Amino acid sequence: MTPPATTPVATTGAAASAALVLEDGTTYRGRAYGATGTTFGEIVFSTGMTGYQETLTDPSYHRQIVVMTAPHVGNTGVNDEDPESGQIWVSGYVVRDPARRVSSWRAQRSLGDELAGQDVVGISGVDTRALTRRLREEGVMRAGIFSGEDLVRGGYPRPVEELVAEVQASPQMAGADLAREVSTTEAYTVEPATVNPAEFEGRTPVATVVAVDLGIKTMTPVRLAERGVRVVVVPQASTIADVEAALPSDGTPVGVFFSNGPGDPGAAGHEVELLRAVLDRGIPFFGICFGNQLLGRALGYGTYKLGYGHRGINQPVLDRTTAKVEVTAHNHGFAVDAPLDEEGSLAPHDGGRYGRVVVSHVGLNDQVVEGLTCLDLPAFSVQYHPEAAAGPHDAAYLFDRFVGLMTNPAAWPPAIKSQINTEENH
C-alpha cells in the first residue's frame, strides 16, 4: 500500500489580517485564507465534515459565502477527480482551522493554494460554531470578507461602519436570477459508453434525456449514463424547440431533466415556462433541487425562502412511496409551499390542468417539502441531491425511478405508503 502523501502547505510568511462582516454589523476577525481582497455574498453554513471540494465546485453556491461547521478543513487537499464543475463557484470561504499539511494519497495540491489560484477570498481563524449559531438564530444574510490592503486606507484601519455599508449595498439573494450565469453555453452529450465502455459500447441507449443545465453537477449525467441513458446537456436559455430537437424521433424512450442551480426560483420565469411546455407535451420529467422548486412553480405552488436553509449531509428525508428514511445531501435556501395531504392536491395552475400532485418526500427535521410527484402526469422531483454519496447510496433509486418512468410509463405513479404528521407545512 502506498503511504499517504504529506505535502506542506505553501506559505509566504504570516497570513494577512482579514475581517468577516455581516450586514447586521457583526464582525469576526481572522487571517486571510486563499486570495486576499474583498468579496460579497449571502453567507450560509454547510454541515458536512467531508466533501468540501464538491461543495466549493457546486454551481448552486454561486454568490454565496460558505461557512464550514467542521473545525478542520483542507486535510485531504485538492485533486482533479472530485470537482463537480470546472471551477470553484463560492464567492467566499470561512473556516476555523485550515490544515497545515495535506495528508492524502490522492492530493495534488493544498486547498489554500487552490483557493488562491482561483482568486477566491477566504478567512480562517473564525469561531465557526458561534457564527453558525448566529446564522441559525438570525437567518442567513449578506456578508463581506475583507483582507490585506482592502482593510486599510491611508495607512489606517478602515472603520467597521464603512465595511458594513458596503455589505448592505451588495445584492440580495432573494429575487436573484442566477442560473444563466452558471449554465453551459453549448450543448454536449454524455454517452453510456463514456462512463462504462465494457458494458455499453455498441449498444443502443435505453433512453435519451435532455438535461437543462441550471448549474448541473458533473455526477448527475454520469448517474444516468451508468444506467444506459444518453444525456444531452443543453443551456439554460434553451427553448422547447431546442429541447425537442435534441430528442430522438424514432420512438425510443425520452425524458427531460432540470438540474440544481443557484438563485431564487421566483425569478426564473423562462425556466418555468419551458417546464410547462414539457408538461403540456407529456414528456417524462425529473427535477433535482432547483428543478424541484421549478416544478412546484410550474404546477402553480409558491416558493419561499428558508431561514437558514439545508446545506450539508446527513439530512433525514422520508420517501412516502417506500416508507423508508433516506440519509441525504442538501443545498437549498428556498422550498416549495405545497400541502402535505395524503391524497395529494389539485395543482393550482390554470384551474388544475396538470391534475393531482402529492408531496412524495418530506424532511424529517422540519417537515419541509423535499419532493413532488404528479399523479396524472409523468413528472416528479426531489429537493435534495441523489447523485451525492451522503447515505452513501440511499437515494440512487431515484435515477432508476426516472428510467422506469421513461421505459414503462404505464406503471406510473408510485403508490404512497407512509403516513406523516401534517400539522404544519413549514
N, C-alpha and C positions, 0 to 999 in steps of 0.2 A: 504493500500500500504506500502510495506517495505521501510523504509528510506534508502537512499544511504549510502553505507559503506564509511567511511573516514579513510583510513589506512595510518599512517605516513610512509614515505619512509625511509628505514633503512640507517643510515649513520654511519661512523666510524671516525668522525672528518672532518676537512677540506679536500675537494677533492684534489687529486694530480694535479699538473700542467700538461698540455697537449699542444701539438702543431700539427696543421694540415699543412702539407707541400705539395704543388703542384709541379709537375715536372718542371714547368717554374720558380720555386723559390719562388713563392708567399707563404707567411706563415701567419697563423692565430693562435693566442694564445688563450687558454681557459683552461677548467678544465676537468679532466678525468670523463667520464660517462660510467658506466658499468665496464668492466675489464680494467686494466692498462697493458701497454706493447706496442707492435708495431704491426701494420697491414698495408697491402698494398692492392691496388685495383684501378680499374677505378672509378673515382669519378663522380657521377651523382646526379641529383636532382629530387625529387618527389613532385608534387604539391598538393597532397591530404591533406585535413585538418583532415580527419579521416582515419581509416583503416591502421594505422601504424603496427598493429600486422600482418595483412595479407601481407603487404609489406615485413616485416622482414623475414617471413617464406616462401616467394615465391622463389622457387629454381632458377628462372630466374635471381635473383640478386646475384647469386654466383660469388664471386671475384669482387664485386662492393662495394664501399663505398657510402652510400646513405645519401644525404643531405635533410633534411625535410624543405620545404619552410614555412610551418606553424610555427609561433613563439613558441607556447606552445605545447609540446609533452609529452605524458605519463599520461594525466589527467584521462583516464579511466582504467589505469593499464593493466594487462595481465590476460587472462583467458585460460582455456583449451578447449574452444569450437570453437574459431575463427581461429586457425592456419591453414595455407594452406599446411603444411607438418609437419614432426616430429621434426623439428629443425629450428633455425634461420640460414639463409644462407648468409646474407650480411657479407662482410668482415670487415666493419666498419660502424659507425653511427655518424652523425653530427647533432646536434640540437642547437637551441638558448637557450631556457628556459625550462629545464625539470621540470615536475610537482613536487612540494614539497610534495604534498599529493595526494593520489589516491582517486578518488570520483566516484564510480560506484558500483551498487549493484551486478554486475557480476564479479568485480575484485577479483582475488585470490592472486595477488602479484603485486609489482610495476614493471614498465618497467626497471628501473635501476637494480633491483635485477635480473630480467630475463636475461638482457644482461651480467651481471657479472657471473651468474650461467652457461651461455653457452659460457663464455670466449670470448665475443665479445667486442673488443676495441672501445670505442666511445669518443667523445669530446663534451662538452657543452660550452655555453658562446660565441659562434661564431656568428658573424653578417651574418646570412644565406642569407639575402637579397643581401648583397654585394657579397657574394660568388656565389650565383645563377646568378647574373648579369655577373660576370666574366666568368662563365661557358657558359652562353648564347653567350657572345661575342667571347670568345676564343675557345669554344668547350670543350667537356669533355676530361679529361686527366688522367694520372696516379697520384696517391696521396698516402701519408702515414700519419698515425696517430701515434704519439709517446707520451707516457705519463709515469709519475712516474720515476722510476730509469732508464728507457730507454732514458730519456732526459739528463742524467748526465753521465760523465765519469771522474773518479778520483776526484770526488767532485766538478767538474766544469761543467757548461752547455756545451753540445755538440755544435760545430759550425753548423750553418744552412747549410753551404755548404756540410757538411758531410751527413746531413739528406737528402738533395736534391739528392746527388749522390746515396743514397740507393733507393730513389724513382725511379730515372731514370734507375736503374738496375733491377727493378721489371718487370714482364711480361706485355706485351701489350694485350689488348682485341682483337684487330684485329689479326686474324689467330688462335685464341684460340678455341680448340675443347673440350668443357666442358660438354656436355650432359651426357657422360659416368660417370662423377664424381657425378652426382646428381640423376641418374636413380635408380629405384629399381633393386635389384639383383635377385629377384624371382618373378614369375608371381603371381597375385592374382585376385580374382573376386569380383565385386560389383554387387549384385543381386538387381532387383527391389524391392523385398520383404524386403531387408535390409533397404531401405530408407522409404518405406511405406507399412508395413506389412498388414494393413487393406485392402488396395486396390489390392495388387499383390500377396498375399500369395496363393499358389496353382495354380496360373495362368502361362501359358506359356509366356515367354518373347516375345515382339513384334518383337525383332531383337537381334542379338548378334554383339557387336562391339569389335574388338581388338584395344586397345589403346596403342600405343607405347609411353612409358614413357621417355620423353626427359627432364623432370623436371616438371611433371604434378602436378597441384594443386588439393587439396582434393575435391573441389567443382565440378570439371569437370565431373568425373564419376557419381557424385551424380545427376547432372543436367540431364544426360542421363537416369540414373536409375529411376528418377522421372517420366520419360515418358515410363516406362515399358521395357527399354533396359537392357539386361545383358551386363556388361562391363568386359572384360578380359584385365587387365593391364599387359603388358609384358615389359621386359627390353629393353634398347636402343640397345643392341647388338643382338637383335633377327634377324633372317633371314626370308626370305619369307616362308621357310618351317615351321618355328616356328609359323608364323602368320597363315598360312593355317591350321596347326594342331590345333590351338585354335578356328577355326571357325567350326560351325556345318555343317554337310554334308547332312542334312535331307531336304534341300530346303527352310528352314526358312530364312528370310532376314538377310543379314550380311553387315558389313562395317568395315572400318579401320579408325582410328583416330590418328593423330600426335599432340602431346601436345606442349605447350610452353616450353621454356628452355633457358639456358644461352649460351653464346659464339657466334662465328662468323659462320653464315650459310655457308660461303665459305669454311670452314674447315670440314664440315660434309659430307664427301664423302660416308660413309657407309649408312647413313640415306637417302641420295638422291638416291642411287642405290636400296635400299629397296622400296622406294616410286615408283620408275619407275617400279619395278616388280609388285606392287599393281595396278598401272595404266594399265600395259600391260594385266593384268588379268581381267580388267573391274570391279574390286571390288569398290563399292561406297566409296568415301574418303571425310573426313572433317579434316581440319587442323586449329589450332589456334596459332597465334603469331609466334614462331619458325617454327611451322608446315606450316604456310603461306609462310614463306621465303623458306622453303624446297620445297614446291610445285612449287614456282617460279623457283627455280634452276632445279628441275626435268623437268620442261617444257622447259628449255633452256634459261630463262631470267637470267640476272645478279642480284646481290645484292650489296648494297653499305652502307657505314657507315654514319649515320646521324651526323650532327654537335654536337647536344646535346640530341637527341632522344626525344621520347614521353614517359613520365612516370608520372602517377597520374590519376586523374579522371577529369570529365567534358570536355572531348575531343570530339568535334563535328565531326561526320562522316556521310557522305551521302551514303545511300544504294540506288544504282541506279536501283535496281529491284523493289523497292517500292516507290521511290522518297521521302522517309522520311529521316529526320535527326535524328540520334541517339546520345544520350549523353553516352559516353563510357569510359571505363578504359583501360589504356595503360601501357605497359612496354616493350619498344623495342628501341634498339640503331642502328639497321640495317633495311633496307627496300628493297623491290623488285623494280627493274628497268624495268617496263613494260609500253608500250604505253597506253594512255588513250582514244584510239579511241572508238567511239560509237559502231561500228560494231565488235570490237574486232580485234585481230591479230592472225596470224598463229603461234603457239608455235614453237620457233626456233629449238628445239632439234630434231636431226636426220631427217632433211628435213621436219619437220612439221608432224610427225607421230601421234602426240597427238591432232591434229586438231586445232580448233579455241579457243581462250581464250579471255575473256573480264575482264577488271578491274571493279569489281562489287561494290566496296566500295572505297571512296576517303575521305581523311582527309581534312576538310574544312579550317584548319588553314594554310596549306602549300601544299595541293594537293598531299600528299604522298599516294602511293598505300596502301590501307587498306583492300583489299580483291580481290580474283581472282575466277572466275567461268569458268570452262571448258564447252564449248558448245557442244562438240562432245564426251565427256567422263563424267561419273558420279562422278565429283570431284569439290570441292570448298573449299575455305579457307578464313579466316579473320585474320587481323593483331592484332586486339585488343582482349579483354577478355570478351566474352559474359557470362561467368559464374559469373563474378563480378557484384555487385549491384550499378553500377555508375548512372544509369538512373532513378530509380534503376533497371528496368527490360526491358529497351529499346531493348536490343539485345538478349533476351531469345528466340526469334522466330528462331534463327539460329539452335538451337537444334531440334526444330520442323521441320525445313527445312531438316536437316540430316535424321531424322526419315522418312520423306516423300520421300526422295531420295532412302532410302533402301526399303521401303514398296511399293512405287509407282514410279518406275524408268521411266515409260512411260511419266510422267508429267515433266521430266527434259528436258531442263534447264528452269529456270525462265526468263521471258522477261525483257529486260532493258527498263525502263520507263522514266528516267530522263536525262536531258541534263546537261553537266558540261563544265567548261572552260578548254580547252585542250591546252592552250598556252604554259604551261610549265609542265614538268613531275615531277620535284622535285627541 
